[in-house]
Each structure stands twice: as structure tokens, then as C-alpha cells.
Amino acid sequence: MNKQDICPWRQGALLTLPIRKAFHDPGRIVGPYLSKGTTAMDIGSGMGYFTIPMSGFVGRYGNIIAVDLQPEMLKGLKAKARRAGCENITYHQCDPDSLNIGQWSNLVDFVLIFMVLHEAPNPERLIAEAHAALKQGGKMLFTEPMSHVKKEEFQSSFSMIQETGFDLIDRPKIDMCRSAAFQKR
């Protein structure tokens, strides 16, 4: 990922404003995929709009792995998580060319890829790494913004995800987004 192609960290706080809940309610979007004790990964976590609620959904015996390229995003997330009392979040800074998440191979129950795949220089690698992190039968929610990703581009990513070893399980309706939920074969 080139830093000029990703959401600037200075805009990270804007992505966590409470008004966003009116159209991207974390409980409605990720809640159905999480339960107490779940291990979940938020790829492109930013400053934690989904990460912090996910922490509560999985509870004290669950784990959240927040993955982001920008150290400033992770720093902002850590501060927000500390204020929210979240103690079950692992912060992981990835590299521009790889998530470097091999230490979590076959350990993750759920992966969230919310509005970030279009920013990746190698979407195939990102999906392959997410696939490797998931347990057999693990789930992944993939969402892209309609404003940035045309229907044809989304369909191309959708096909690539299926070819990587995922089966479609749902097409959740998320405002201003194209979305699909998958399960690892």
C-alpha cells in the first residue's frame, strides 16, 4: 500500500464520530458474527470504529486483533481503547506489501475487511493472508464503499475471494456499501 492511496491518519478521528452509527451501526454490522470468546481480526482498523465495539461483543475471554498500516491510527486506537476499558485488543502494524499476520494462522474466528480492500496494492495477497488466519469455517465480512468502488470492481473482488477458498453465506445490506459475508471452506 502506498501511503498516498490510503485514508490519511489525520482523518481517522472523523471515521469514529458517533453520527456514523446512524448508518454503520457496529452491533448490526459485526454483531451477528461475534460471540463471547471469539477471536476476531479487524483489518484496516483505523482508530477503532469497529474494533472497540467488537472488543465488547467478544468479552474478556475473546480477543480482537487490530491490524493497520499507519502507526498513528494504532496510537489513536490504543488511546480510545484505554479510555473505553478494552483490555482484549492486540495492536499489529502491518507492512505496505503484507499484513504479516502469520502468527495467527488458523486461530481467527472472524475477519472484518471494511472499506479497505480497494486501498490494498495487492488485494489477492490480503485476502490470502486473511484466509490463512481464519479457522476452518471461520467467517469474513467484506465491504466496499459504493462511492469508491464500482459494481464491476466489487464483483471482481467477490470472485477473487471465492477463488481463494471462501463460500458466500450472506449479502448483508449496509448503507452506502457493497457487502458480502463469506465462510472459509
For each residue, the residues with C-beta under 8 A, 3 or more apart:
1: 5 6 69 96 97 119 120 121
2: 5 6 96 121
3: 6 69 70 96
4:
5: 1 2 119 121
6: 1 2 3 69 70 119
7: 11 12 15 46 119
8: 11 12
9: 12 70 72 73 76
10: 13 72
11: 7 8 14 15
12: 7 8 9 15 16 46 47 70 72 73 76
13: 10 16 17 47 76
14: 11 17
15: 7 11 12 20 46 47 49
16: 12 13 20 46 47 48 49 80
17: 13 14 20
18: 21
19: 22
20: 15 16 17 23 24 49
21: 18 24 25 26
22: 19 25
23: 20 175 176
24: 20 21 29 49 174 175
25: 21 22 28 29
26: 21 29 30 31 49 50 53 54
27: 30 31 53 57
28: 25 31 32
29: 24 25 26 50 114 141 143 172 174
30: 26 27 33 34 40 50 53 54 57 110 112 141
31: 26 27 28 34 57
32: 28
33: 30 40 110 139 141 181
34: 30 31 38 40 54 57 58 62 109 110
35: 38 57 58
36: 57 58 59 61 62
37: 58 59 61 62
38: 34 35 57 58 62 63 109 110
39: 58 62 63 64 65 104 107 108 109 110
40: 30 33 34 54 58 62 63 64 65 108 109 110 111 112
41: 64 65 67 101 104 108 110 111 112 130 133
42: 45 50 51 54 64 65 66 67 112 114
43: 67 99 111 112 113 116 126 130
44: 67 68 69 113 114 115 116 119
45: 42 48 50 51 66 67 68 73 74 77
46: 7 12 15 16 49 68 73 76 77
47: 12 13 15 16 73 76 77 80
48: 16 45 51 52 66 76 77 80 81
49: 15 16 20 24 26 46 52
50: 26 29 30 42 45 53 54 112 114
51: 42 45 48 54 55 64 66 77 81 89
52: 48 49 55 56 77 80 81 84 86
53: 26 27 30 50 56 57
54: 26 30 34 40 42 50 51 57 58 64 112
55: 51 52 58 62 64 81 84 86 88 89
56: 52 53 59 86
57: 27 30 31 34 35 36 38 53 54 62
58: 34 35 36 37 38 39 40 54 55 61 62 63 64 88
59: 36 37 56 62 88
60: 87 88
61: 36 37 58
62: 34 36 37 38 39 40 55 57 58 59 88
63: 38 39 40 58 88 89 90
64: 39 40 41 42 51 54 55 58 86 88 89 90
65: 39 40 41 42 89 90 92 101 104 108
66: 42 45 48 51 74 77 89 90 91 92
67: 41 42 43 44 45 92 93 94 99 101
68: 44 45 46 73 74 77 92 93 94
69: 1 3 6 44 73 93 94 95 96
70: 3 6 9 12 73 74 93
71: 74 75 93
72: 9 10 12 75 76
73: 9 12 45 46 47 68 69 70 76 77
74: 45 66 68 70 71 77 78 91 92 93
75: 71 72 78 79
76: 9 12 13 46 47 48 72 73 79 80
77: 45 46 47 48 51 52 66 68 73 74 80 81 89 91
78: 74 75 81 82 91
79: 75 76 82 83
80: 16 47 48 52 76 77 83 84
81: 48 51 52 55 77 78 84 86 89
82: 78 79 85 86
83: 79 80
84: 52 55 80 81
85: 82
86: 52 55 56 64 81 82 89
87: 60
88: 55 58 59 60 62 63 64
89: 51 55 63 64 65 66 77 81 86
90: 63 64 65 66
91: 66 74 77 78
92: 65 66 67 68 74 100 101
93: 67 68 69 70 71 74
94: 67 68 69 98 99 100 101
95: 69 98 99 100
96: 1 2 3 69 121
97: 1 121 122 125
98: 94 95 125 129
99: 43 67 94 95 126 129 130
100: 92 94 95
101: 41 65 67 92 94 104 105 129 130 132 133
102: 105 129 132
103:
104: 39 41 65 101 107 108 133
105: 101 102 132 133
106: 132 133 134 135 136
107: 39 104 133 135
108: 39 40 41 65 104 111 133 134 135 138
109: 34 38 39 40 134 135 138 139
110: 30 33 34 38 39 40 41 134 138 139 140 141
111: 40 41 43 108 130 133 134 138 139 140 141
112: 30 40 41 42 43 50 54 140 141
113: 43 44 116 117 126 127 130 140 141 142 143
114: 29 42 44 50 141 143
115: 44 118 143 144 145 148 177
116: 43 44 113 119 120
117: 113 120 123 126 127 142 144 157
118: 115 123 144 145 148 149 153
119: 1 5 6 7 44 116
120: 1 116 117 123 125 126
121: 1 2 5 96 97
122: 97 125 126
123: 117 118 120 126 127 157 160
124: 127 128 160 164
125: 97 98 120 122 128 129
126: 43 99 113 117 120 122 123 129 130
127: 113 117 123 124 130 131 160 161 164
128: 124 125 131 132 164
129: 98 99 101 102 125 126 132 133
130: 41 43 99 101 111 113 126 127 133 134 140
131: 127 128 134 140 164 165 166 184
132: 101 102 105 106 128 129
133: 41 101 104 105 106 107 108 111 129 130
134: 106 108 109 110 111 130 131 138 139 140 184
135: 106 107 108 109 138 184
136: 106 184 185
137: 183 184
138: 108 109 110 111 134 135 183 184
139: 33 109 110 111 134 169 181 182 183 184
140: 110 111 112 113 130 131 134 161 166 181 182 183 184
141: 29 30 33 110 111 112 113 114 172 179 180 181 182
142: 113 117 157 158 161 179 180 181 182
143: 29 113 114 115 174 177 178 179 180
144: 115 117 118 148 149 153 154 157 177 178 179
145: 115 118 148 149 176 177
146: 149 176 177 178
147: 176
148: 115 118 144 145
149: 118 144 145 146 153 154 157 178
150: 153 154
151: 154 155 178
152: 155 156
153: 118 144 149 150 156 157
154: 144 149 150 151 157 158 178
155: 151 152 158 159
156: 152 153 159 160
157: 117 123 142 144 149 153 154 160 161
158: 142 154 155 161 162 180
159: 155 156 162 163
160: 123 124 127 156 157 163 164
161: 127 140 142 157 158 164 166 180 182
162: 158 159 166 167 168 182
163: 159 160
164: 124 127 128 131 160 161
165: 131 184 185
166: 131 140 161 162 182 183 184 185
167: 162 182 183 185
168: 162 171 180 181 182
169: 139 181 182 183
170: 180 181
171: 168 179 180 181
172: 29 141 179 180 181
173: 179
174: 24 29 143 177 179
175: 23 24
176: 23 145 146 147
177: 115 143 144 145 146 174
178: 143 144 146 149 151 154
179: 141 142 143 144 171 172 173 174
180: 141 142 143 158 161 168 170 171 172
181: 33 139 140 141 142 168 169 170 171 172
182: 139 140 141 142 161 162 166 167 168 169
183: 137 138 139 140 166 167 169
184: 131 134 135 136 137 138 139 140 165 166
185: 136 165 166 167
